[in-house]
Amino acid sequence: MELAKEILSQANEEYIVVTGCKFSGLQSIAYALNGVGKDVGYEYTAGNDGIASDFIASWDFGDATVFHFVRHPLAQISLMSEMSDWEGFWVRGDTILSRCMLYWTSWNTLIAPKADYTICIEDIEREWSVIVAEAGLPATPMPLVLGDLEYGSTVSWDDLEQDDRELCDEVRELAVSYGYEVGNG
C-alpha cells in the first residue's frame, strides 16, 4: 500500500487513476483498460500505467489523469446496504442507510475536486472514447460489457427520506449535479 501511495504521489499526467465509491464499476474499468494494453492495478496494487480503487480517494494523485466514476445513488446505496462487513469502515451513522448515504455523498465530494473527468458508469460505452484517448491509445472498442448497469435498486427515495430527510436531500442534490434523474418515491 505504501508503494502504491508513493507511486501515485509522483505520478505524471500519463498515469491513470480510476476512483469512486465502492460498487462504481472500478474493477471492470481496470479490466477493460488492461484488455486494451494498459497495465492498471486494482485496489492497493498500482500498475505501471495506473490504478483503479475506491480506497485511494483520499490520497495524493500527483499529476495523474483522474477519472471519477459515479453510479446512480439508489443502485450504489442498494449495493452498499447489502454489504455484510462494516467492521473498520470509516462511515458512522445511526442506520445502514444513513451510513450508505453519508458514504456516497462524502466520498464523491472528496474525489470531485481532484478529478479531470467525472463519468457516470451507466454512460461508460458513450464515454469510453474519452478514456482511451486520455490513456494515449488509438480509438479502441471497449473490450467488455459491464453487465447490468441498471441494477434493480432495493431501496427507494422514500426509504432514504424516511431514514434521514436531510441526508436524502444531499444525495438528491449531488445526484442531480451528476445528471441523474431523482424523481419521487
TITORRO-344875 format. One record per residue (C-alpha): residue in one letter; x, y, z. Coordinates in nm, 3 decimals, padded with zeros to 5 digits. Example, Ala and Ser with C-alpha at 12.3 -4.5 7.8 and 13.67 -1.06 7.14 Angstrom:
REM residues 2
- a | 01.230 | -00.450 | 00.780
- s | 01.367 | -00.106 | 00.714
***
This chain:
REM residues 185
- m | 00.000 | 00.000 | 00.000
- e | 00.279 | 00.245 | 00.083
- l | 00.445 | 00.175 | -00.252
- a | 00.119 | 00.250 | -00.433
- k | 00.086 | 00.576 | -00.237
- e | 00.441 | 00.675 | -00.329
- i | 00.390 | 00.589 | -00.697
- l | 00.072 | 00.797 | -00.706
- s | 00.222 | 01.099 | -00.534
- q | 00.490 | 01.113 | -00.805
- a | 00.263 | 01.029 | -01.099
- n | 00.268 | 01.231 | -01.420
- e | -00.030 | 01.310 | -01.644
- e | 00.017 | 00.984 | -01.836
- y | -00.064 | 00.781 | -01.523
- i | -00.433 | 00.688 | -01.496
- v | -00.629 | 00.696 | -01.172
- v | -00.978 | 00.545 | -01.173
- t | -01.163 | 00.605 | -00.850
- g | -01.506 | 00.647 | -00.698
- c | -01.724 | 00.477 | -00.440
- k | -01.736 | 00.104 | -00.388
- f | -01.954 | -00.068 | -00.649
- s | -01.896 | 00.207 | -00.908
- g | -01.755 | -00.031 | -01.170
- l | -01.389 | 00.040 | -01.092
- q | -01.274 | -00.320 | -01.122
- s | -01.449 | -00.353 | -01.458
- i | -01.280 | -00.036 | -01.584
- a | -00.941 | -00.171 | -01.472
- y | -01.011 | -00.497 | -01.660
- a | -01.121 | -00.303 | -01.969
- l | -00.805 | -00.089 | -01.967
- n | -00.590 | -00.397 | -01.918
- g | -00.777 | -00.554 | -02.209
- v | -00.660 | -00.275 | -02.442
- g | -00.298 | -00.288 | -02.334
- k | -00.268 | -00.069 | -02.025
- d | -00.126 | -00.208 | -01.701
- v | -00.380 | -00.081 | -01.447
- g | -00.372 | -00.226 | -01.098
- y | -00.675 | -00.275 | -00.875
- e | -00.737 | -00.175 | -00.513
- y | -00.398 | -00.138 | -00.335
- t | -00.181 | -00.257 | -00.624
- a | -00.053 | 00.011 | -00.860
- g | 00.007 | -00.096 | -01.219
- n | 00.272 | 00.057 | -01.443
- d | 00.010 | 00.268 | -01.621
- g | -00.249 | 00.326 | -01.350
- i | -00.463 | 00.214 | -01.060
- a | -00.837 | 00.165 | -01.007
- s | -00.953 | 00.174 | -00.647
- d | -01.208 | 00.322 | -00.413
- f | -00.960 | 00.304 | -00.124
- i | -00.728 | 00.566 | -00.272
- a | -00.976 | 00.853 | -00.299
- s | -00.813 | 01.050 | -00.018
- w | -00.457 | 01.003 | -00.147
- d | -00.240 | 01.250 | -00.338
- f | -00.261 | 01.170 | -00.710
- g | 00.033 | 01.381 | -00.820
- d | -00.025 | 01.495 | -01.180
- a | -00.207 | 01.176 | -01.282
- t | -00.516 | 01.190 | -01.503
- v | -00.806 | 01.116 | -01.268
- f | -01.132 | 00.955 | -01.373
- h | -01.405 | 00.977 | -01.110
- f | -01.679 | 00.720 | -01.162
- v | -02.021 | 00.751 | -01.005
- r | -02.318 | 00.516 | -01.003
- h | -02.681 | 00.619 | -00.956
- p | -02.722 | 00.667 | -00.580
- l | -03.013 | 00.425 | -00.544
- a | -02.813 | 00.148 | -00.713
- q | -02.497 | 00.237 | -00.517
- i | -02.677 | 00.260 | -00.184
- s | -02.866 | -00.064 | -00.253
- l | -02.539 | -00.248 | -00.314
- m | -02.370 | -00.089 | -00.011
- s | -02.665 | -00.168 | 00.215
- e | -02.618 | -00.536 | 00.133
- m | -02.255 | -00.527 | 00.249
- s | -02.211 | -00.758 | 00.545
- d | -01.875 | -00.633 | 00.671
- w | -01.888 | -00.280 | 00.811
- e | -01.608 | -00.359 | 01.056
- g | -01.344 | -00.089 | 01.033
- f | -01.541 | 00.104 | 00.772
- w | -01.491 | 00.474 | 00.840
- v | -01.850 | 00.588 | 00.788
- r | -02.051 | 00.609 | 01.105
- g | -02.426 | 00.658 | 01.109
- d | -02.727 | 00.551 | 01.308
- t | -02.854 | 00.313 | 01.040
- i | -02.716 | 00.123 | 00.744
- l | -02.897 | 00.359 | 00.506
- s | -02.756 | 00.670 | 00.675
- r | -02.406 | 00.519 | 00.653
- c | -02.458 | 00.449 | 00.284
- m | -02.589 | 00.799 | 00.214
- l | -02.300 | 00.956 | 00.407
- y | -02.052 | 00.742 | 00.219
- w | -02.200 | 00.824 | -00.124
- t | -02.205 | 01.200 | -00.063
- s | -01.875 | 01.223 | 00.129
- w | -01.665 | 01.004 | -00.098
- n | -01.792 | 01.158 | -00.421
- t | -01.747 | 01.508 | -00.279
- l | -01.392 | 01.420 | -00.171
- i | -01.297 | 01.293 | -00.516
- a | -01.468 | 01.556 | -00.732
- p | -01.210 | 01.839 | -00.691
- k | -00.926 | 01.602 | -00.787
- a | -01.098 | 01.463 | -01.096
- d | -01.015 | 01.555 | -01.451
- y | -01.327 | 01.368 | -01.562
- t | -01.641 | 01.260 | -01.381
- i | -01.824 | 00.979 | -01.559
- c | -02.149 | 00.808 | -01.471
- i | -02.077 | 00.435 | -01.501
- e | -02.412 | 00.395 | -01.674
- d | -02.265 | 00.606 | -01.961
- i | -01.940 | 00.412 | -01.995
- e | -02.000 | 00.293 | -02.351
- r | -02.051 | 00.653 | -02.467
- e | -01.756 | 00.785 | -02.260
- w | -01.509 | 00.505 | -02.344
- s | -01.355 | 00.708 | -02.628
- v | -01.255 | 00.983 | -02.382
- i | -01.088 | 00.730 | -02.155
- v | -00.885 | 00.562 | -02.429
- a | -00.782 | 00.898 | -02.576
- e | -00.657 | 01.016 | -02.236
- a | -00.481 | 00.681 | -02.190
- g | -00.287 | 00.754 | -02.509
- l | -00.449 | 00.474 | -02.705
- p | -00.591 | 00.484 | -03.056
- a | -00.970 | 00.464 | -03.083
- t | -01.037 | 00.118 | -02.944
- p | -01.371 | -00.050 | -02.884
- m | -01.449 | -00.132 | -02.525
- p | -01.334 | -00.492 | -02.470
- l | -01.615 | -00.597 | -02.240
- v | -01.970 | -00.526 | -02.141
- l | -02.009 | -00.423 | -01.779
- g | -02.325 | -00.621 | -01.724
- d | -02.649 | -00.484 | -01.590
- l | -02.580 | -00.121 | -01.510
- e | -02.945 | -00.061 | -01.442
- y | -02.912 | -00.254 | -01.117
- g | -03.253 | -00.311 | -00.964
- s | -03.247 | -00.094 | -00.656
- t | -03.366 | -00.248 | -00.334
- v | -03.407 | 00.095 | -00.176
- s | -03.619 | 00.387 | -00.291
- w | -03.606 | 00.761 | -00.240
- d | -03.893 | 00.714 | 00.008
- d | -03.676 | 00.471 | 00.209
- l | -03.388 | 00.719 | 00.218
- e | -03.616 | 01.007 | 00.306
- q | -03.777 | 00.813 | 00.591
- d | -03.435 | 00.725 | 00.725
- d | -03.290 | 01.078 | 00.715
- r | -03.464 | 01.351 | 00.516
- e | -03.168 | 01.593 | 00.530
- l | -02.916 | 01.335 | 00.409
- c | -03.158 | 01.221 | 00.139
- d | -03.182 | 01.581 | 00.016
- e | -02.800 | 01.599 | -00.001
- v | -02.787 | 01.275 | -00.200
- r | -03.056 | 01.401 | -00.440
- e | -02.879 | 01.735 | -00.491
- l | -02.545 | 01.569 | -00.566
- a | -02.711 | 01.312 | -00.794
- v | -02.874 | 01.590 | -00.997
- s | -02.532 | 01.761 | -01.031
- y | -02.408 | 01.438 | -01.199
- g | -02.703 | 01.438 | -01.437
- y | -02.914 | 01.171 | -01.270
- e | -03.290 | 01.195 | -01.254
- v | -03.405 | 01.163 | -00.898
- g | -03.785 | 01.177 | -00.914
- n | -04.003 | 01.100 | -00.619
- g | -04.060 | 00.768 | -00.447
***
